[in-house]
Amino acid sequence: MQSVDPWLSVAAMSGITILLRAVPLLMSKSLLRAPWMLRLNQELPLCVMVILVSTTLAGSRGGGPLWSQMALQVLALGCVALSYLRWRNALGSVVLGVAVLAVLRRYIG
């Protein structure tokens, strides 16, 4: 069996990623304001959080027991929530949350 060239795989993934990022820019304003699209935009963050929490609950492969990993994630999530409530910057809050979780896992977990 012949393997696929790694650069071809990277090019395909890059193209798909760019296309997915460009789709909202190419869509008509009326479609973006459709009720189902507005509801999707409201519900999607919760769905992503459920997926992330469920993968954590499915099992922790390293770094201590599951309850301690969950405690670290709850602390990082609290930092994200407080940061967002204070500055209303989603990207900054996510970066802060990832950084806090990395520091907590390095020094506590």
C-alpha angles and dihedrals in degrees: 000000000000118000123230117249108260092224090056089054092049091048092050093048091047092050093049092048093050091047092051091049092049097048095084090050091052096046121098118256091239091058091048089053094048113124093241091052092049090050091049090053090052097046101038098078091054091049091052091050091050090052092049094048093046092052088053092049091048088072144306111237097193150000103057138309123336095250092057092048089050091049091054091049092049090052091050090046089052089054090050092050094048092046092051093047090051103042105014091223112136096188093047091048093051092048090048091049093051091047093048091048091049092050093046092049092047097049105024110020 
